[in-house]
Amino acid sequence: MTARKHRSRWTAALCLLALAIAPVLADEAAPEPPPEGNLGTTSGAEIYAQVCQGCHMPDGKGAVGGGSYPAFAGNANMASSRYMAVVILGGRRNMPAFSPERTIGPYFEPVFLTDVQVANVINHIRTNFGNDYRDPITAAEVKALHPQKGTPE
Ligand code: HEC
């Protein structure tokens, strides 16, 4: 009688364990990142404030000292939104890469930007800091400019 009671308790414990593990196993396939990525926002202004202004400064004037960070104000390179997307996605020298495939594992590495976020932050820069470019870039255009997986430039 007591032995039987013990066994059923074990069975119950094992069932609970299986229930606890099941969702973890089912979750294993990597989910698509949400459009707001790991920053939780798609606003170009907020992305700029959270990620870019530390180097490029809140007023977009850049900085010199311990490195040289280009200004966005009065910078003729901002005429090309595609050029900007390539630099943001793939990085360049001291400019970090923000495409998900260039960061190490989207959910653990600092920050990656989705195509929507890259487009929005570019459009933000091109219509602020004294810039007045009226041809916004779309997420689909950004998507086409991704660096190839695992091939650093
Ligand atoms: C860790 C500092 C750092 C951060 C953060 C950073 N940048 Fe940069 N960025 C740089 C540096 C340094 C360069 C110059 C790269 C080079 O040597 O060509 C640069 C260059 C650029 C350029 C090209 C400018 C030009 O005149 O050719 C763009 C566009 C740009 N960054 C956009 C961004 C955006 C958008 C963000 C935020 C999502 C961002 N950067 C975040 C450091 C940074």
Boltz pocket constraint, residues with backbone or C-beta under 6 A from the ligand:
constraints:
  - pocket:
      binder: B
      contacts: [[A, 47], [A, 48], [A, 51], [A, 52], [A, 53], [A, 54], [A, 55], [A, 56], [A, 67], [A, 68], [A, 69], [A, 70], [A, 71], [A, 75], [A, 77], [A, 83], [A, 84], [A, 87], [A, 88], [A, 92], [A, 93], [A, 94], [A, 95], [A, 96], [A, 98], [A, 121], [A, 122]]
      max_distance: 6.0
